[in-house]
Amino acid sequence: MSSVLDADIDAVIVTADQISVKIGELAKQIDQDYADREPLLVGVLKGAVMFMSDLARTMSRPSTMEFMAVSSYGSSTTSSGVVRILKDLDRDIAGQHVLIVEDIIDSGLTLSWIKSNLESRKPASVEICTLLRKPDVVKVDIPVKYVGFDIPNEFVVGYGLDYAERYRNLRCVGTLAPHVYE
């Protein structure tokens, strides 16, 4: 199914089919790794909603969900590294096995802050699962247990990722055509 937004995509970086296959692989690995415990999936809003929903539906083991919203971008296309909590978790996570579900890791600054913040709440464990990672721009060495795709350092949209709150609903991940910025 195509979208009227497709004309705004200059190049597809990850196709919808590739995303679907990768989510199946990640879900299988998570099911195996959490065979003896129930993960609490913590999605980072808004970008991770699509990924976390599809991941949770693909997993065969029980899990629970929470969401957190933070801001580190403002209106820019690069992370500022200054993090504000816009929406915190609705429950105590002490003793829980937390799996942070993120859409994309670029500098790692925001995710490092989120991980430290959650670890201070005394969970049993904290791991990270991301759909996309830009290894060329990582500034903070943060262990990521589950990585979908390593991608080039380009600003991408689709499958939860946005530009000015648009393009999140695209089924693929791609770069924007120059006319969008003009």
C-alpha positions as CSV (number, residue, x, y, z in Angstrom):
1,M,0.0,0.0,0.0
2,S,1.5,3.3,-1.0
3,S,1.1,6.7,0.7
4,V,0.7,10.2,-0.6
5,L,3.9,10.9,1.5
6,D,5.9,8.4,-0.6
7,A,6.7,11.3,-3.1
8,D,8.6,13.0,-0.2
9,I,11.0,10.0,0.2
10,D,14.2,10.4,-1.7
11,A,15.7,6.9,-0.9
12,V,14.4,3.9,1.0
13,I,17.0,2.8,3.6
14,V,15.1,-0.1,5.1
15,T,12.0,-1.6,3.4
16,A,8.8,-2.7,5.2
17,D,9.7,-6.3,4.4
18,Q,13.1,-6.0,5.9
19,I,11.6,-4.5,9.0
20,S,9.1,-7.3,9.3
21,V,11.8,-10.0,9.0
22,K,14.1,-8.3,11.5
23,I,11.3,-7.9,14.0
24,G,10.7,-11.6,13.8
25,E,14.4,-12.3,14.4
26,L,14.6,-9.9,17.4
27,A,11.3,-11.3,18.9
28,K,12.7,-14.8,18.7
29,Q,15.9,-13.8,20.4
30,I,14.1,-11.9,23.1
31,D,11.7,-14.8,23.7
32,Q,14.8,-17.1,24.2
33,D,16.6,-14.6,26.4
34,Y,13.6,-14.0,28.6
35,A,12.4,-17.6,28.7
36,D,12.4,-17.6,32.5
37,R,11.2,-14.0,33.1
38,E,8.7,-11.5,31.8
39,P,10.1,-8.4,30.3
40,L,8.7,-4.9,30.9
41,L,9.0,-3.2,27.5
42,V,9.6,0.5,28.0
43,G,8.9,2.4,24.8
44,V,10.4,5.8,24.2
45,L,7.7,8.0,22.7
46,K,6.8,8.9,20.1
47,G,9.2,7.2,17.7
48,A,9.3,3.7,19.2
49,V,5.5,3.2,19.1
50,M,5.4,1.4,15.8
51,F,8.4,-0.8,16.5
52,M,7.4,-1.7,20.1
53,S,3.8,-2.6,19.0
54,D,5.0,-4.9,16.2
55,L,7.7,-6.4,18.4
56,A,5.3,-7.1,21.3
57,R,2.8,-8.7,18.9
58,T,5.5,-10.9,17.4
59,M,6.9,-12.1,20.7
60,S,5.4,-15.3,21.9
61,R,6.2,-14.8,25.6
62,P,4.2,-12.6,27.9
63,S,5.4,-9.0,28.4
64,T,4.0,-5.8,29.9
65,M,4.4,-2.3,28.5
66,E,5.2,1.2,29.7
67,F,6.0,4.4,27.9
68,M,8.3,7.2,28.6
69,A,8.5,10.5,26.6
70,V,11.7,12.5,26.7
71,S,12.9,15.5,24.7
72,S,16.5,16.1,23.5
73,Y,16.0,17.3,19.9
74,G,13.8,20.4,20.2
75,S,13.1,21.4,16.6
76,S,16.5,20.3,15.4
77,T,17.5,17.2,13.4
78,T,20.4,16.4,15.8
79,S,20.2,15.5,19.5
80,S,21.1,18.3,21.9
81,G,22.1,15.8,24.7
82,V,20.0,17.8,27.2
83,V,17.2,15.5,28.3
84,R,13.8,16.5,29.7
85,I,11.2,13.9,30.9
86,L,7.9,14.8,29.2
87,K,6.1,11.7,30.4
88,D,7.4,9.4,33.0
89,L,6.5,5.7,33.7
90,D,3.2,5.0,35.4
91,R,4.5,2.3,37.7
92,D,7.4,1.3,40.0
93,I,9.9,-0.8,38.1
94,A,11.8,-2.1,41.1
95,G,12.6,-5.8,40.6
96,Q,11.3,-5.7,37.0
97,H,13.3,-6.9,33.9
98,V,13.2,-3.7,31.8
99,L,13.8,-3.8,28.1
100,I,14.1,-0.3,26.7
101,V,12.6,-0.2,23.2
102,E,14.0,2.6,21.0
103,D,13.4,3.6,17.4
104,I,16.9,4.9,16.7
105,I,20.2,5.5,18.4
106,D,22.5,8.2,17.0
107,S,24.7,9.9,19.5
108,G,23.5,7.6,22.4
109,L,23.4,10.6,24.7
110,T,19.6,10.5,25.3
111,L,19.5,6.7,25.6
112,S,22.4,6.7,28.1
113,W,20.5,9.2,30.2
114,I,17.3,7.1,30.0
115,K,19.2,3.9,31.0
116,S,20.9,5.6,34.0
117,N,17.6,7.1,35.1
118,L,15.8,3.7,34.9
119,E,18.7,1.9,36.6
120,S,18.4,4.3,39.5
121,R,14.9,2.9,40.1
122,K,16.3,-0.5,41.1
123,P,15.0,-2.8,38.4
124,A,16.3,-6.4,38.3
125,S,17.9,-5.7,34.9
126,V,17.9,-3.2,32.1
127,E,18.6,-4.0,28.4
128,I,18.2,-2.1,25.2
129,C,16.5,-3.0,21.9
130,T,16.7,-0.6,19.0
131,L,15.4,-0.8,15.5
132,L,18.1,1.5,14.0
133,R,21.6,2.5,15.1
134,K,24.0,5.0,13.5
135,P,27.4,3.6,14.6
136,D,29.3,6.4,12.9
137,V,28.0,9.1,15.2
138,V,27.8,7.3,18.6
139,K,29.3,9.5,21.3
140,V,28.5,7.4,24.3
141,D,29.5,3.7,24.6
142,I,26.3,2.1,25.7
143,P,25.7,-1.6,25.5
144,V,22.8,-2.4,23.1
145,K,21.7,-6.0,23.3
146,Y,19.4,-6.1,20.4
147,V,20.0,-4.1,17.2
148,G,17.8,-4.2,14.1
149,F,19.9,-2.3,11.5
150,D,23.0,-0.3,11.5
151,I,22.4,2.6,9.1
152,P,24.5,5.5,7.7
153,N,24.5,8.9,9.3
154,E,21.6,10.3,7.5
155,F,18.4,11.9,8.8
156,V,15.7,9.3,8.3
157,V,11.9,9.2,8.6
158,G,9.2,6.5,8.6
159,Y,8.1,3.6,10.8
160,G,7.8,5.9,13.8
161,L,10.5,8.4,12.9
162,D,9.4,11.9,12.0
163,Y,10.2,15.2,10.5
164,A,8.0,18.0,12.0
165,E,5.7,15.2,13.3
166,R,5.0,13.8,9.8
167,Y,6.1,10.5,8.1
168,R,5.8,8.4,11.2
169,N,3.1,6.2,9.5
170,L,5.3,5.2,6.6
171,R,6.0,1.4,6.6
172,C,9.6,1.8,5.5
173,V,12.5,4.0,6.7
174,G,14.0,6.5,4.2
175,T,15.6,9.8,3.6
176,L,13.6,12.9,2.7
177,A,13.7,14.4,-0.8
178,P,15.3,17.9,-0.9
179,H,12.0,19.6,-1.8
180,V,10.7,18.8,1.7
181,Y,13.3,21.1,3.4
182,E,12.9,24.0,0.9
